Amino acid sequence: MPSFDERDTPARVATADPPPAPRRAASRGRPPRPPWRTVALAALAVGMVSVLVLIGLFAAPGGARFIVERLGQSITTPLPTATIPPAGTPAPGPPTPSPQGTVAPGTLASPQGCGPRGARPQPPSHIISSAAGYSGAHGEVALTFDDGPAPIFTRQILDELRAAGAHATFFVVGEHAQRYPDLVRAELAGGNAVGNHTFTHQDLAGKSVDDVRWQLTTTTSTLRAITRDPCLWLFRAPYGLFDASMFDEARREGLTTVLWDVWALDWTRPGTQVIAQRIIAHLHSGAIILLHDAGSATFTPDRSQTADALPAILRAIHARGLRAVTLPMLLMDAGLVRVPGAHGESPPVTNSSPDPTLPPGTEGALAPPVGVGPRYPFA
C-alpha cells in the first residue's frame, strides 16, 4: 500500500462562519442524560424488535420448525477445512463417469477396494493384465511391487510414494509378511493395497490343486492375521507362471488374478537409469507396472536400483498428467471388476486380451517354453 503522510491530507479550508455555540448543559432545569442510559434504551429497543420478529416467525405456519432446523444445522455442520496436497500431486481434473457396475472414482471404502459393507469384488472369468483403453481409468496407472516386504527398500519405496502423493499395490510373499508384519501394516497405513503372491514364491503351474490351495489360503490367512482386514482379493502368480487349474483355484478362493503390461526386468539389476528409462518409455494410461521391493530367494535382497529409480518414474508419471493409484482403484474405475451391490449388478467388462503386452525387444527372451502350454514366465 502507498505510504500515508501529512502531504497526502487535504488542506483545511478556513471559513468565515463562527464556530457553533456550545450546547446548553441543562434544559428546563434538568441535568443532561448520562450516555449509558442512551445505550441501554437503544439495546432495549433492538431486543424488543427481535422478540417481535421471533414471535411472528413462530406464529407463521412451519415457522418454529424452520428455526429449529436452522439452529440444528448451525450446530452440527463442521467448519470447512483447507487441505494442502503433497508436493508433486497433480491437480485433480473433473470426475470421469464410471461404467455401470463399478464404484465411482475416489469412493472406495478402503485402499483394498471392498464395498461399504465389506463385500469383495467378484473375480472376473479372465486374467487381467492392463486397463489400457478403458475410459473410466483414463489418466490412471498402477504401480505394483512384488516379493516383499523386506527391510530398507520397502521403507524407502513407501517414503518415495508418500512424498509424491502416490499409491501402489504390494504383492507380498506370505513368509516374508510373517517375518516383517510391521511393513505390511505400514503399506496399508500409507493408503496402499496388498495382494497375495503365495506363501513361498514357488512356481505353482502344474502343481496339484492341494499345493496351490495351501499356498493361497495360507498367505491369505497370514495377511488377515497381520492386518485384521478381511478384504484380500488380489493375486499374482510367482514368476507370472500359471495354468488353467491354478487360475481356476484362485478364482474359487475369491482371488482376482492380475499380471502387468509395463515392466523393466528390475530384478536383474540392470542399473537405476535403465530401470527408470524402461518404465518411462512405456508409460500409458491404464498401465499396470511391475517392479520389485524384495526377492524370492532371500529376506534381504538388493533392490536399491529399483528404489532409487522410483523418484524419476514418479516424476514422469506426474509430468504426463497421470496419477499413480492402487490396483483396486484402477480396476474398478476401468470396470474390470465390480463390487456386489455397488451401482447395479451388471457383469464385468471382458478384457480384450488375457496376456500381458511385452516391452519391445524382450519377447524372444521371455517367450513361453515350447511344449509347456499356457505358462507365462515373466518375473
C-alpha positions as MATLAB code, in Angstrom:
seq = 'MPSFDERDTPARVATADPPPAPRRAASRGRPPRPPWRTVALAALAVGMVSVLVLIGLFAAPGGARFIVERLGQSITTPLPTATIPPAGTPAPGPPTPSPQGTVAPGTLASPQGCGPRGARPQPPSHIISSAAGYSGAHGEVALTFDDGPAPIFTRQILDELRAAGAHATFFVVGEHAQRYPDLVRAELAGGNAVGNHTFTHQDLAGKSVDDVRWQLTTTTSTLRAITRDPCLWLFRAPYGLFDASMFDEARREGLTTVLWDVWALDWTRPGTQVIAQRIIAHLHSGAIILLHDAGSATFTPDRSQTADALPAILRAIHARGLRAVTLPMLLMDAGLVRVPGAHGESPPVTNSSPDPTLPPGTEGALAPPVGVGPRYPFA';
ca = [
       0.000    0.000    0.000;
       1.215    3.550   -0.641;
       2.674    5.445    2.312;
       0.495    7.906    4.116;
       1.858   11.163    5.481;
       0.756   14.699    6.084;
       1.428   15.709    2.453;
      -1.383   13.408    1.357;
      -4.003   15.037    3.627;
      -6.175   17.759    2.123;
      -5.507   21.271    3.453;
      -8.067   22.569    5.900;
     -10.215   25.329    4.372;
     -10.803   28.398    6.550;
     -14.394   29.613    6.739;
     -15.980   32.861    7.845;
     -18.668   31.046    9.759;
     -18.314   31.297   13.526;
     -17.863   28.059   15.433;
     -21.098   26.549   16.698;
     -22.116   27.666   20.128;
     -21.713   25.061   22.842;
     -24.893   23.220   23.739;
     -26.559   24.248   26.913;
     -25.700   21.980   29.753;
     -29.263   21.948   31.004;
     -32.723   22.265   29.564;
     -35.638   23.479   31.597;
     -33.625   22.991   34.741;
     -32.948   19.190   34.201;
     -29.373   17.719   34.160;
     -28.125   16.145   30.862;
     -28.930   12.435   30.275;
     -25.949   10.127   31.017;
     -24.542    8.305   27.915;
     -25.103    4.819   29.398;
     -28.859    5.452   29.586;
     -28.958    6.184   25.864;
     -27.090    2.927   25.087;
     -29.362    0.931   27.372;
     -32.515    2.313   25.763;
     -31.186    1.514   22.280;
     -30.333   -2.063   23.284;
     -33.772   -2.488   24.816;
     -35.430   -1.310   21.605;
     -33.387   -3.731   19.484;
     -34.226   -6.590   21.841;
     -37.945   -5.870   21.668;
     -37.862   -5.820   17.865;
     -36.022   -9.184   17.808;
     -38.583  -10.729   20.150;
     -41.443   -9.490   17.969;
     -39.777  -10.966   14.858;
     -39.326  -14.351   16.548;
     -42.926  -14.341   17.725;
     -44.039  -13.632   14.176;
     -41.934  -16.497   12.794;
     -43.221  -18.987   15.334;
     -46.778  -17.875   14.657;
     -46.379  -18.411   10.910;
     -47.126  -21.924    9.545;
     -43.972  -24.066    9.840;
     -42.038  -21.178   11.350;
     -40.994  -22.984   14.521;
     -39.786  -25.989   12.563;
     -37.742  -23.751   10.262;
     -35.991  -22.084   13.196;
     -35.208  -25.360   14.940;
     -33.830  -26.898   11.748;
     -31.614  -23.886   11.062;
     -30.272  -23.926   14.607;
     -29.537  -27.659   14.330;
     -27.652  -27.164   11.095;
     -25.517  -24.417   12.532;
     -24.543  -26.659   15.442;
     -23.897  -29.935   13.622;
     -22.318  -28.743   10.342;
     -18.498  -28.765   10.674;
     -16.471  -25.835    9.505;
     -14.754  -26.349    6.148;
     -11.028  -27.006    6.279;
      -8.394  -26.465    3.641;
      -6.302  -29.434    2.510;
      -2.866  -28.852    1.022;
      -1.938  -31.657   -1.417;
       1.534  -33.190   -1.104;
       4.271  -31.819   -3.312;
       4.152  -33.220   -6.805;
       0.479  -34.203   -6.687;
      -1.293  -33.482  -10.000;
      -4.225  -31.106   -9.862;
      -7.443  -33.142   -9.821;
      -9.445  -32.997  -13.009;
     -13.180  -33.395  -13.499;
     -14.530  -36.772  -12.368;
     -14.868  -39.360  -15.107;
     -18.152  -41.274  -15.135;
     -17.598  -44.932  -14.313;
     -19.230  -47.773  -16.177;
     -22.268  -49.277  -14.552;
     -21.420  -51.919  -12.003;
     -18.309  -50.219  -10.650;
     -17.523  -47.979   -7.716;
     -17.247  -44.322   -8.697;
     -13.671  -42.942   -8.764;
     -12.354  -41.940   -5.372;
     -15.157  -43.610   -3.368;
     -13.534  -46.860   -2.252;
     -14.377  -47.794    1.313;
     -10.725  -48.795    1.885;
      -7.490  -48.979   -0.135;
      -8.229  -52.690   -0.572;
     -11.339  -51.850   -2.576;
     -14.105  -53.597   -0.679;
     -17.608  -52.179   -0.612;
     -19.086  -50.222    2.294;
     -20.283  -53.472    3.907;
     -17.039  -55.335    3.341;
     -18.090  -57.040    0.100;
     -15.116  -58.111   -2.014;
     -15.047  -57.571   -5.774;
     -16.085  -60.703   -7.605;
     -13.230  -62.233   -9.625;
     -13.735  -61.998  -13.385;
     -13.548  -65.007  -15.636;
     -10.291  -63.850  -17.177;
      -6.786  -62.776  -16.192;
      -6.274  -59.016  -16.087;
      -3.054  -57.612  -17.497;
      -3.903  -53.981  -18.302;
      -6.586  -51.317  -18.027;
      -5.475  -49.527  -21.207;
      -8.342  -48.425  -23.407;
     -10.978  -48.310  -20.662;
     -12.337  -44.770  -20.355;
     -13.084  -44.994  -16.643;
      -9.396  -45.471  -15.862;
      -8.211  -42.648  -18.123;
      -5.240  -40.845  -16.567;
      -4.512  -43.596  -14.020;
      -1.644  -46.071  -13.738;
      -0.987  -48.753  -11.134;
       2.492  -49.264   -9.698;
       2.907  -52.779   -8.292;
       5.773  -54.201   -6.240;
       6.326  -57.956   -5.910;
       8.091  -60.335   -3.490;
       8.157  -58.154   -0.367;
       8.147  -56.932    2.184;
      11.826  -56.527    3.023;
      13.760  -54.149    5.276;
      15.302  -50.949    3.950;
      13.942  -50.953    0.412;
      10.238  -51.413    1.212;
      10.586  -48.492    3.629;
      12.400  -46.392    1.042;
       9.716  -47.107   -1.557;
       6.955  -46.189    0.897;
       8.741  -42.924    1.684;
       9.034  -42.042   -2.012;
       5.367  -42.814   -2.642;
       4.293  -40.682    0.304;
       6.496  -37.764   -0.774;
       4.937  -37.818   -4.257;
       1.359  -38.268   -3.055;
       1.214  -41.557   -4.978;
      -0.082  -45.012   -4.095;
       0.832  -48.538   -5.147;
      -0.061  -52.189   -4.660;
       2.269  -54.663   -2.958;
       2.006  -58.344   -3.863;
       3.533  -59.854   -0.744;
       5.017  -63.289   -0.125;
       3.414  -64.903    2.922;
       6.613  -65.976    4.687;
       8.113  -62.502    4.165;
       4.972  -60.906    5.595;
       5.164  -63.263    8.560;
       8.745  -62.135    9.215;
       8.069  -58.394    8.758;
       4.416  -57.797    9.732;
       5.021  -54.136   10.574;
       5.989  -53.450    6.973;
       2.706  -54.923    5.723;
       0.803  -52.722    8.135;
       2.877  -49.719    7.020;
       1.909  -50.414    3.394;
      -1.799  -50.282    4.228;
      -1.367  -47.316    6.568;
       0.094  -45.352    3.636;
      -3.090  -45.830    1.612;
      -1.628  -48.638   -0.483;
      -3.146  -52.034   -1.283;
      -1.738  -55.525   -0.715;
      -2.212  -58.735   -2.661;
      -1.457  -62.454   -2.423;
       1.832  -63.625   -4.026;
       1.753  -67.136   -2.458;
       3.487  -68.180    0.732;
       6.889  -69.384   -0.508;
       7.020  -67.902   -4.033;
       7.012  -71.245   -5.815;
       6.166  -71.841   -9.444;
       2.702  -73.339   -8.997;
       1.938  -74.030  -12.658;
       1.453  -77.768  -12.992;
       1.244  -78.314   -9.221;
      -1.596  -80.230   -7.586;
      -4.757  -78.475   -6.518;
      -3.896  -79.156   -2.867;
      -0.494  -77.479   -3.238;
      -1.997  -74.439   -4.939;
      -4.783  -74.170   -2.373;
      -2.325  -74.347    0.533;
      -0.137  -71.579   -0.924;
      -3.128  -69.306   -1.485;
      -5.074  -69.896    1.727;
      -2.014  -69.813    3.992;
      -0.952  -66.472    2.583;
      -4.450  -65.028    2.858;
      -4.858  -66.164    6.463;
      -1.406  -64.777    7.320;
      -2.250  -61.370    5.861;
      -5.622  -61.271    7.597;
      -3.981  -62.053   10.925;
      -1.483  -59.220   10.383;
      -3.824  -56.563    9.014;
      -7.148  -57.533   10.658;
      -8.638  -56.747    7.244;
     -10.768  -59.441    5.555;
     -10.648  -57.597    2.228;
      -7.942  -59.559    0.393;
      -8.769  -60.414   -3.204;
      -5.792  -59.624   -5.477;
      -3.473  -62.420   -6.635;
      -0.360  -62.586   -8.779;
       1.317  -65.887   -9.610;
       5.047  -66.168   -8.846;
       7.166  -65.531  -11.942;
       3.934  -64.856  -13.824;
       3.637  -68.616  -14.379;
       0.135  -70.065  -14.348;
      -2.054  -72.695  -15.919;
      -5.802  -73.187  -16.168;
      -6.000  -75.284  -12.991;
      -4.137  -72.693  -10.954;
      -6.284  -69.863  -12.291;
      -9.491  -71.764  -11.530;
      -8.371  -72.499   -7.966;
      -7.512  -68.835   -7.378;
     -10.948  -67.861   -8.636;
     -12.621  -70.399   -6.331;
     -10.782  -68.725   -3.456;
     -12.272  -65.368   -4.487;
      -8.986  -64.062   -5.887;
      -8.652  -61.902   -8.991;
      -5.516  -62.781  -10.974;
      -3.623  -59.679  -12.156;
      -0.464  -59.564  -14.277;
       1.054  -56.421  -15.877;
       1.836  -54.743  -19.185;
       4.815  -52.495  -18.328;
       7.979  -53.799  -16.694;
      11.726  -53.219  -16.513;
      13.348  -56.566  -15.610;
      14.468  -54.715  -12.480;
      15.248  -57.949  -10.606;
      18.244  -58.399  -12.940;
      19.687  -55.124  -11.575;
      20.440  -53.524  -14.969;
      21.091  -50.111  -13.398;
      18.983  -47.351  -11.873;
      18.732  -45.288  -15.060;
      17.932  -48.332  -17.184;
      15.062  -49.312  -14.893;
      13.637  -45.797  -14.962;
      14.012  -45.470  -18.735;
      12.336  -48.809  -19.437;
       9.292  -47.873  -17.378;
       9.056  -44.277  -18.608;
       9.363  -45.327  -22.256;
       6.189  -47.445  -21.977;
       4.043  -45.314  -19.688;
       0.426  -45.047  -20.793;
      -2.983  -44.521  -19.282;
      -4.278  -47.736  -17.709;
      -0.816  -49.278  -17.357;
      -0.103  -51.919  -14.717;
       3.593  -51.537  -13.886;
       5.709  -54.348  -12.422;
       8.604  -53.611  -10.047;
      10.081  -55.420   -7.026;
      10.755  -54.352   -3.448;
      12.260  -57.709   -2.407;
      13.350  -61.060   -3.856;
      12.024  -64.584   -3.806;
      15.181  -66.299   -2.555;
      16.222  -64.036    0.325;
      14.705  -61.861    3.019;
      17.186  -59.046    2.370;
      17.727  -58.688   -1.395;
      19.402  -55.715   -3.004;
      16.601  -53.639   -4.510;
      18.474  -50.356   -4.246;
      18.329  -49.761   -8.008;
      14.537  -50.097   -8.063;
      14.103  -47.846   -5.047;
      16.493  -45.251   -6.488;
      14.700  -45.314   -9.868;
      11.278  -44.701   -8.346;
      11.551  -40.880   -7.935;
      12.284  -40.432  -11.663;
       9.377  -42.748  -12.535;
       7.009  -40.822  -10.281;
       8.114  -37.506  -11.781;
       7.468  -38.845  -15.281;
       4.007  -40.075  -14.270;
       3.171  -36.629  -12.938;
       4.686  -34.820  -15.940;
       2.457  -36.794  -18.306;
      -0.686  -35.891  -16.401;
      -1.118  -39.387  -14.961;
      -1.905  -40.491  -11.401;
      -0.396  -43.478   -9.599;
      -3.317  -45.239   -7.899;
      -3.889  -48.626   -6.281;
      -4.921  -51.615   -8.362;
      -8.368  -51.715   -6.733;
      -8.952  -48.122   -7.820;
      -7.682  -48.712  -11.360;
      -9.600  -51.950  -11.930;
     -12.856  -50.598  -10.544;
     -12.633  -47.336  -12.456;
     -11.998  -49.357  -15.616;
     -14.969  -51.616  -14.922;
     -12.809  -54.744  -14.955;
     -14.099  -55.826  -11.547;
     -17.244  -54.988   -9.644;
     -18.395  -54.978   -6.033;
     -21.766  -56.699   -5.439;
     -24.464  -54.146   -4.759;
     -22.418  -51.164   -5.936;
     -24.166  -49.228   -8.725;
     -26.068  -52.217  -10.057;
     -25.219  -55.818  -10.773;
     -24.027  -55.719  -14.363;
     -21.332  -58.265  -15.316;
     -17.689  -57.144  -15.512;
     -16.245  -55.925  -18.791;
     -14.342  -58.547  -20.754;
     -10.666  -57.770  -21.278;
      -9.573  -57.687  -24.904;
      -6.527  -59.901  -24.247;
      -5.634  -62.030  -21.212;
      -1.909  -61.962  -21.990;
       0.475  -59.162  -20.983;
       1.984  -56.902  -23.607;
       5.755  -57.364  -23.509;
       8.109  -54.414  -23.959;
       9.811  -54.397  -27.382;
      12.984  -56.432  -27.503;
      12.047  -58.895  -24.745;
       9.535  -61.163  -26.442;
      12.114  -63.718  -27.634;
      13.970  -63.909  -24.337;
      10.775  -64.451  -22.362;
       8.662  -66.423  -24.811;
       6.728  -69.388  -23.352;
       8.818  -72.561  -23.463;
       7.994  -74.947  -26.298;
       5.533  -77.649  -25.304;
       4.785  -76.208  -21.864;
       1.328  -74.903  -22.709;
      -0.281  -71.767  -21.240;
       2.538  -70.785  -18.896;
       3.925  -67.266  -18.999;
       7.367  -66.791  -17.379;
       7.953  -63.134  -16.634;
       9.123  -62.196  -13.157;
];
